[in-house]
C-alpha cells in the first residue's frame, strides 16, 4: 500500500461514517408551546394562544382561571367534528388557579379535537378543534 493510500483510506472511511447518518436524518420540527387558559373568557371556554401549528411534539401549558376545576384533553385521532368524548391524553383535573403541562406528539397533519372531560363541560361548549400542519 502506498503512503497516500494509507492516509486516504481511513479518512474516506471516517467521512462515510459521518455522512451516511446525517444524510438519513429526518428534518426536526421545533417543538411548539401553546398557552391554554381554561374558564376564560367564560367558564365553559378555553383560550389557546394558537390553534394552528406544525405536527410533532407540542407542549400545552394549561392554567385554570375559572371558578370550577377543569381538565384539558387532546384527542388522539384527526376528526372534523367536535364530540363530547374521545380517546386521547389529558392533564387530569386542574384546581382553580393551578397549572399543568401536557405534551402530545401529533404524528400527522389534520384537525384534532380538544375538550374538558369534567361531566357536562364539553356539552356546555368547552371544546374545539386545532389544526396541525
Backbone as CSV, one residue per row, in Angstrom:
resi,resn,N_x,N_y,N_z,CA_x,CA_y,CA_z,C_x,C_y,C_z
1,UNK,0.853,-1.168,0.000,0.000,0.000,0.000,0.901,1.233,0.000
2,UNK,0.543,2.197,-0.811,1.351,3.415,-0.887,1.078,4.293,0.321
3,UNK,1.955,5.240,0.507,1.843,6.163,1.633,0.518,6.939,1.583
4,UNK,0.120,7.395,0.376,-1.124,8.167,0.240,-2.348,7.304,0.494
5,UNK,-2.324,6.062,0.072,-3.457,5.164,0.264,-3.682,4.896,1.741
6,UNK,-2.590,4.782,2.525,-2.714,4.537,3.970,-3.350,5.723,4.685
7,UNK,-3.170,6.904,4.172,-3.752,8.100,4.776,-5.176,8.325,4.254
8,UNK,-5.381,8.134,2.958,-6.675,8.385,2.345,-7.750,7.391,2.752
9,UNK,-7.398,6.133,2.862,-8.387,5.103,3.183,-9.072,5.344,4.530
10,UNK,-8.343,5.572,5.623,-9.023,5.854,6.904,-9.828,7.161,6.863
11,UNK,-9.335,8.176,6.155,-10.067,9.439,6.061,-11.379,9.245,5.312
12,UNK,-11.341,8.473,4.231,-12.555,8.180,3.470,-13.556,7.392,4.313
13,UNK,-13.079,6.420,5.073,-13.959,5.625,5.941,-14.617,6.512,7.000
14,UNK,-13.863,7.425,7.579,-14.420,8.339,8.588,-15.479,9.244,7.972
15,UNK,-15.243,9.721,6.763,-16.203,10.572,6.084,-17.517,9.836,5.832
16,UNK,-17.442,8.588,5.418,-18.645,7.782,5.173,-19.412,7.554,6.466
17,UNK,-18.711,7.279,7.564,-19.373,7.041,8.849,-20.112,8.275,9.344
18,UNK,-19.610,9.455,9.031,-20.257,10.688,9.455,-21.360,11.096,8.484
19,UNK,-21.124,10.980,7.197,-22.051,11.483,6.181,-23.315,10.645,6.063
20,UNK,-23.232,9.339,6.194,-24.405,8.484,5.998,-25.487,8.752,7.042
21,UNK,-25.192,8.778,8.351,-26.270,9.079,9.305,-26.854,10.477,9.129
22,UNK,-26.038,11.455,8.773,-26.536,12.816,8.579,-27.479,12.861,7.385
23,UNK,-27.134,12.166,6.319,-27.984,12.158,5.124,-29.312,11.465,5.388
24,UNK,-29.348,10.505,6.315,-30.565,9.765,6.603,-31.427,10.418,7.674
25,UNK,-30.913,11.409,8.358,-31.669,12.049,9.448,-32.892,12.766,8.888
26,UNK,-34.000,12.666,9.624,-35.230,13.343,9.235,-35.180,14.786,9.723
27,UNK,-35.834,15.696,9.016,-35.857,17.076,9.488,-36.568,17.164,10.837
28,UNK,-36.099,18.052,11.687,-36.659,18.207,13.023,-37.526,19.458,13.049
29,UNK,-38.751,19.312,13.550,-39.631,20.461,13.733,-39.368,21.020,15.123
30,UNK,-39.317,22.316,15.231,-39.158,22.924,16.543,-40.402,22.622,17.377
31,UNK,-40.199,22.233,18.623,-41.321,21.910,19.498,-42.122,23.184,19.791
32,UNK,-43.417,23.098,19.632,-44.297,24.241,19.881,-44.755,24.232,21.338
33,UNK,-44.968,25.406,21.879,-45.544,25.552,23.217,-46.781,26.430,23.078
34,UNK,-47.907,25.910,23.529,-49.187,26.599,23.426,-49.685,26.903,24.840
35,UNK,-50.091,28.151,25.063,-50.672,28.542,26.343,-52.186,28.358,26.256
36,UNK,-52.730,27.642,27.246,-54.174,27.381,27.286,-54.726,27.928,28.597
37,UNK,-55.785,28.720,28.497,-56.471,29.225,29.687,-57.855,28.598,29.724
38,UNK,-58.128,27.859,30.776,-59.439,27.217,30.964,-60.310,28.140,31.809
39,UNK,-61.597,28.227,31.447,-62.526,29.031,32.230,-62.539,30.504,31.870
40,UNK,-61.885,30.895,30.798,-61.891,32.279,30.335,-62.020,32.262,28.823
41,UNK,-62.689,33.122,28.161,-63.390,34.301,28.656,-64.684,33.978,29.393
42,UNK,-65.188,32.747,29.277,-66.369,32.316,30.041,-66.013,30.992,30.713
43,UNK,-66.774,30.579,31.700,-66.445,29.382,32.486,-66.262,28.139,31.624
44,UNK,-67.096,27.941,30.611,-67.013,26.732,29.796,-66.336,26.992,28.449
45,UNK,-65.218,27.702,28.497,-64.425,28.004,27.304,-62.943,27.771,27.571
46,UNK,-62.210,27.549,26.478,-60.755,27.536,26.501,-60.268,28.679,25.626
47,UNK,-59.176,29.302,26.017,-58.499,30.279,25.174,-57.105,29.724,24.902
48,UNK,-56.780,29.487,23.614,-55.476,28.960,23.215,-54.669,30.072,22.552
49,UNK,-53.370,30.115,22.818,-52.516,31.139,22.215,-52.382,30.931,20.709
50,UNK,-52.564,29.701,20.241,-52.571,29.393,18.813,-53.393,28.137,18.599
51,UNK,-54.128,28.084,17.509,-54.901,26.886,17.173,-54.369,26.211,15.912
52,UNK,-53.213,26.667,15.411,-52.583,26.066,14.236,-51.087,25.955,14.492
53,UNK,-50.530,24.767,14.265,-49.097,24.547,14.448,-48.668,23.299,13.688
54,UNK,-47.348,23.128,13.539,-46.784,22.002,12.790,-46.887,20.705,13.586
55,UNK,-47.000,19.572,12.859,-47.042,18.282,13.543,-45.709,18.029,14.251
56,UNK,-45.749,17.151,15.222,-44.599,16.884,16.081,-45.011,17.092,17.527
57,UNK,-44.026,17.220,18.400,-44.298,17.386,19.831,-44.786,18.806,20.124
58,UNK,-45.860,18.890,20.898,-46.424,20.180,21.308,-46.665,20.121,22.810
59,UNK,-46.236,21.149,23.516,-46.484,21.245,24.953,-47.572,22.279,25.187
60,UNK,-48.603,21.859,25.897,-49.699,22.748,26.263,-49.524,23.128,27.736
61,UNK,-49.359,24.424,28.015,-49.295,24.930,29.387,-50.706,25.390,29.738
62,UNK,-51.389,24.605,30.574,-52.812,24.829,30.846,-52.989,25.426,32.251
63,UNK,-53.692,26.551,32.320,-53.994,27.199,33.595,-55.504,27.289,33.748
64,UNK,-56.002,26.915,34.921,-57.436,27.029,35.206,-57.690,28.398,35.830
65,UNK,-58.260,29.297,35.037,-58.586,30.648,35.514,-60.077,30.819,35.787
66,UNK,-60.807,29.715,35.778,-62.240,29.775,36.029,-62.569,29.661,37.503
67,UNK,-63.846,29.448,37.776,-64.321,29.300,39.156,-64.507,27.832,39.534
68,UNK,-64.342,26.920,38.550,-64.519,25.476,38.756,-63.268,24.723,38.303
69,UNK,-63.032,23.526,38.835,-61.927,22.705,38.324,-62.223,22.258,36.890
70,UNK,-61.188,22.190,36.060,-61.291,21.754,34.669,-60.127,20.818,34.355
71,UNK,-60.169,20.189,33.186,-59.019,19.478,32.649,-58.914,19.828,31.178
72,UNK,-57.860,19.336,30.519,-57.645,19.611,29.098,-57.201,18.319,28.453
73,UNK,-57.972,17.870,27.461,-57.682,16.604,26.796,-57.508,16.835,25.299
74,UNK,-56.493,16.202,24.731,-56.265,16.202,23.287,-56.681,14.832,22.767
75,UNK,-57.531,14.801,21.769,-57.975,13.540,21.165,-56.890,13.036,20.218
76,UNK,-56.661,11.732,20.225,-55.512,11.170,19.522,-55.700,10.949,18.030
77,UNK,-56.931,11.042,17.523,-57.167,10.821,16.093,-57.720,12.077,15.439
78,UNK,-57.273,12.372,14.212,-57.836,13.524,13.494,-59.349,13.371,13.310
79,UNK,-60.054,14.497,13.300,-61.507,14.490,13.161,-61.964,15.789,12.500
80,UNK,-63.207,15.845,12.137,-63.774,17.086,11.616,-64.934,17.568,12.474
81,UNK,-65.274,16.806,13.517,-66.395,17.164,14.385,-65.925,17.362,15.819
82,UNK,-66.702,18.114,16.570,-66.418,18.324,17.987,-67.366,17.439,18.796
83,UNK,-66.855,16.334,19.304,-67.659,15.418,20.117,-67.524,15.807,21.593
84,UNK,-68.182,15.078,22.457,-68.086,15.340,23.888,-67.198,14.339,24.615
85,UNK,-66.609,13.399,23.862,-65.716,12.405,24.453,-64.829,11.844,23.348
86,UNK,-63.641,11.343,23.715,-62.731,10.746,22.747,-61.621,10.013,23.492
87,UNK,-60.819,9.279,22.728,-59.617,8.653,23.271,-58.468,9.622,23.069
88,UNK,-57.658,9.821,24.091,-56.551,10.753,23.950,-55.750,10.881,25.228
89,UNK,-55.126,12.033,25.395,-54.244,12.290,26.542,-54.733,13.539,27.273
90,UNK,-54.762,13.471,28.616,-55.339,14.544,29.421,-54.373,15.028,30.499
91,UNK,-54.611,16.260,30.946,-53.843,16.817,32.064,-54.257,16.210,33.395
92,UNK,-55.447,15.640,33.449,-56.036,15.316,34.744,-56.673,16.590,35.276
93,UNK,-57.402,16.472,36.348,-58.141,17.603,36.902,-57.183,18.693,37.388
94,UNK,-57.493,19.940,37.044,-56.675,21.094,37.438,-57.503,21.939,38.406
95,UNK,-56.976,22.190,39.576,-57.663,23.019,40.572,-57.711,24.470,40.115
96,UNK,-58.676,25.203,40.612,-58.817,26.624,40.292,-57.519,27.345,40.646
97,UNK,-56.988,28.103,39.698,-55.756,28.859,39.906,-54.474,28.073,39.663
98,UNK,-54.579,26.774,39.453,-53.392,25.934,39.251,-53.098,25.759,37.764
99,UNK,-51.917,25.209,37.483,-51.494,24.951,36.109,-50.905,23.558,35.993
100,UNK,-51.008,22.982,34.792,-50.390,21.700,34.473,-49.901,21.747,33.033
101,UNK,-48.908,20.899,32.736,-48.395,20.789,31.374,-48.830,19.463,30.779
102,UNK,-49.105,19.497,29.486,-49.451,18.296,28.732,-48.633,18.330,27.444
103,UNK,-47.831,17.293,27.210,-47.077,17.194,25.963,-47.689,16.083,25.140
104,UNK,-47.981,16.407,23.882,-48.617,15.463,22.966,-47.871,15.528,21.640
105,UNK,-47.628,14.354,21.044,-46.960,14.299,19.749,-47.994,14.004,18.669
106,UNK,-48.162,14.956,17.775,-49.064,14.808,16.638,-48.256,14.173,15.511
107,UNK,-48.575,12.923,15.178,-47.804,12.178,14.189,-48.069,12.632,12.758
108,UNK,-49.273,13.145,12.516,-49.600,13.552,11.145,-50.510,14.777,11.158
109,UNK,-50.519,15.509,10.041,-51.387,16.679,9.945,-52.868,16.301,10.007
110,UNK,-53.696,17.265,10.365,-55.140,17.071,10.424,-55.751,17.998,11.454
111,UNK,-57.053,17.873,11.654,-57.753,18.612,12.705,-57.949,17.677,13.889
112,UNK,-57.611,18.155,15.069,-57.718,17.357,16.286,-58.606,18.096,17.276
113,UNK,-59.389,17.333,18.008,-60.279,17.928,18.994,-59.572,18.075,20.335
114,UNK,-59.936,19.117,21.060,-59.551,19.268,22.465,-60.833,19.511,23.246
115,UNK,-60.849,19.105,24.516,-62.059,19.263,25.317,-61.776,19.133,26.798
116,UNK,-62.754,19.520,27.601,-62.738,19.303,29.049,-63.610,18.085,29.309
117,UNK,-63.081,17.111,30.051,-63.829,15.871,30.286,-64.644,15.880,31.581
118,UNK,-64.619,16.995,32.311,-65.465,17.083,33.504,-66.913,16.995,33.031
119,UNK,-67.719,16.203,33.708,-69.103,15.949,33.299,-69.857,17.238,32.970
120,UNK,-70.377,17.282,31.741,-71.180,18.405,31.286,-70.395,19.574,30.692
121,UNK,-69.096,19.637,30.902,-68.332,20.800,30.446,-68.200,20.850,28.919
122,UNK,-67.847,19.718,28.278,-67.744,19.702,26.808,-69.108,19.980,26.185
123,UNK,-70.145,19.369,26.735,-71.506,19.604,26.232,-71.899,21.070,26.394
124,UNK,-71.328,21.738,27.395,-71.591,23.159,27.626,-70.760,24.079,26.737
125,UNK,-69.925,23.494,25.877,-69.146,24.302,24.936,-67.648,24.304,25.167
126,UNK,-67.175,23.563,26.153,-65.749,23.568,26.472,-64.996,22.557,25.603
127,UNK,-64.913,22.876,24.296,-64.275,22.002,23.329,-63.965,22.813,22.077
128,UNK,-63.121,22.244,21.216,-62.778,22.937,19.987,-61.882,22.074,19.111
129,UNK,-61.466,22.640,17.982,-60.587,21.940,17.053,-59.313,22.746,16.857
130,UNK,-58.195,22.039,16.751,-56.919,22.652,16.404,-56.476,22.087,15.066
131,UNK,-55.712,22.867,14.332,-55.240,22.438,13.005,-53.743,22.156,13.088
132,UNK,-53.381,20.918,12.731,-51.982,20.504,12.732,-51.534,20.381,11.277
133,UNK,-50.482,21.112,10.924,-49.993,21.122,9.544,-48.823,20.171,9.343
